[in-house]
């Protein structure tokens, strides 16, 4: 029984180690201004899994906002793409992240940073339902005086610890022309009280025209902890997370000394030990040389006197701050009195201004009334002038009309005499015309009788001519279709591939053998000599070479062909010397206005259906993204052009012979038999009979 209980206890102790969970950790959990050098918040997922969550999509670190009374996102990591977004910027901070963790380091945290932090993860369960999980951690704040008392108590216990001296190992380079200097701000550093500054300098003492040397990099290293800071040629300084400042520069000429400085506070006892300044130099003859200098830094615990000085300094700073606060209060009081006086002046000026505005408003109203009266008078005068001018014009017109009427009366009298004479002449002519009309009518009757006789004789002859003409037209039509057929169905060749020009003027390659022939080939790839990674315009107009055997007929031409009737689509494929095909009884490409949308269905064949999934999708190229993929452009991601969805089941315009998975020419239903690209593709259409 005892052994069973021990086993149960042991198994229970192992459960937390085997479980997968979301963890948030803060170091330290209590901070103090000027005492805490850094605050580290770690958000991670143990064992790379979260319980009840099949897919993990994102990891987010947040902080509680007292004003909004809600958590505010600081940084978010997309775990599918490892894309990190920093939503809140900090003056002194560093962020690191990996597959399932985010680490935020705040240097010299303040009271504002003492807050509640939340780590949340979002994903989906086994039913693809969205789920989320979060964990919180609180960082407390402690005033400086309380923290200092605790520090003094700790340092009293450590007063009797051994203090070790700092030694400097001044080494000289074997090369007399070059030297490395390494120095610190002090031989003994007091823990958490004094900062540590290390200066690493590279000098060229004597210039040699026969030999030139180039500094490649400078390093400051700590024997236990590794690289503290480093700088490479033409690169910025790289530094540790707890530095306040690390600066450096590598100069190409020897006129200026190259340098690397590192300074950090909150020095700990573990920072004691050997520090090295190393310079990597490359000579003109190809030799590489490393110059090195060493310092021994000893970090000791501060004495009570040191802590008292710190407390006195802080108290003095508090007194000075209190004095400034009192001065600011007095200044605020004076400003309030000045504002009150100015407010009274503004009220007085406002009253005067209102009175003046009322006077101006009254004057404006009077001016407006006068302007209206003047406008009315001007309109009245203008109307009278127009009336007078109109009357004058009417009188002139009436005078001219009277003169014209007199002239018309005289002319009409002359015309009446002339008309009487013409009437007498016309009466005589009318009698003659009536006689001629009777004669012509008898002639027309005779002509009709003759025409009826002629028509009966020529009707049989006309039928013979029409029959011969129809036969001739049918022969000409057949000969024309042989020269310029309407489709590949009319093409008869011994070869299995023939290049012809259709009656529409479009030059195409015909498949005259497969399944009875009659196919118009619009996509063909056999050797990879033609690059198919092209833009929208080239896929619209077509590209390639019939002689090479690789081409794309063009989406605009495919649209025009499939819009004139019903077409079948056949796709022939070769994979590892094995032939496959897929045939569809429904196929049509819409216009460019519809982004060459594809309508496809009715699959048959032995290649598997890898195209119906793309039905009703728009054509996409690297410069015209029409897919539904939220992560970018499928044409760019998979190096092709296709009716992508999100992203594809087939990619026949992919990169020929690509070793990158997903970017090659493939038909996904064939990937179960081989994980390589296709060696032959041919897409063709045939009009139904």
Beta strands, then each sheet from edge to edge (+ up, - down):
strand 1: 22-27
strand 2: 30-31
strand 3: 38-45
strand 4: 55-65
strand 5: 70-78
strand 6: 83-86
strand 7: 93-97
strand 8: 101-107
strand 9: 116-124
strand 10: 130-138
strand 11: 140-141
strand 12: 168-169
strand 13: 178-184
strand 14: 188-190
strand 15: 196-204
strand 16: 213-222
strand 17: 226-232
strand 18: 237-239
strand 19: 245-249
strand 20: 258-264
strand 21: 273-283
strand 22: 288-300
strand 23: 497-501
strand 24: 507-511
strand 25: 519-525
strand 26: 543-545
strand 27: 550-552
strand 28: 567-575
strand 29: 578-589
strand 30: 598-605
strand 31: 650-651
strand 32: 666-667
strand 33: 680-687
sheet 1: 1+ 3- 8+ 7-
sheet 2: 2+ 11+
sheet 3: 6+ 5- 4+ 9- 10+
sheet 4: 12+ 22- 14-
sheet 5: 12+ 22- 21+ 16- 17+ 18-
sheet 6: 13+ 15- 20+ 19-
sheet 7: 23+ 24- 25+ 27- 26+
sheet 8: 23+ 24- 25+ 33- 28+ 29- 30+
sheet 9: 31+ 32-
end
